[in-house]
């Protein structure tokens, strides 16, 4: 979490130093929302890439563990899935599904792979025609009586945000759960609340909402707000300076 007041005061100080004009609370609140959305999207894409390809980021500044800490406010784990036959409904009481990270049934040692409905239909048709799995990528080996057997790989597809269709049809003791990322829109937008005293806006913490992104993103938020403010008030040098600062900030994070 990042203090909305800290960001606004830094934005005002930098804009004043550069003699680029005053950024009103109303303007700041608009820019702040966009800035947080941009930071979230950047973090989310980095996390998704690292989750899907962890071998590519091991030991780097954006490795999976670090990104998991940054995405933590938006990540829900061990969320229940209510089953009716082969159809599951994700409990989205705590937030809607922005990206479904993983589906599993640890009680039965099963992990599921997301595929398309077309792929599932293809698996069904192939198995019905051939009597064995499509290829080794779609099966697992399971020992039974000292022998190796082919078993269908567990997959699912979705036709809506929180509705899952499993294949093969799960057993009666099926207890699926999932981890997913909820959107930044699930939180109140950042807002610098204020009251007017002596014709000046004064910070009102009770009417404010802080940024929900990770604390390490404070400088990025400042730079992004300045960049947006520079464009809005047609002060190109302010926007250019903010973009340069953000590039330097990213370079520092990479080291």
Secondary structure, DSSP 4 states (H G I P E B T S, - for coil): -B-HHHHHHHHHHHHHHTT-----HHHHHHHHHHHHHHHHHHHHHHHHHHHHTGGGTTTSTT-HHHHHHHHGGGEEEEEEEEEETTEEEE--TT---SEEEEEEEGGGTEEEEE--HHHHHHHHHHHHHHSS-S-GGGEEEEEETTEEEEEEPPEEEESSSSEEEEESPPPTT---EEEEEPPGGGSPPPB--EEEETTEEEE-GGG-B-B-S-GGGHHHHHHHHHHHHHHHTT-HHHHHHHHHHHHHHHHHHH-
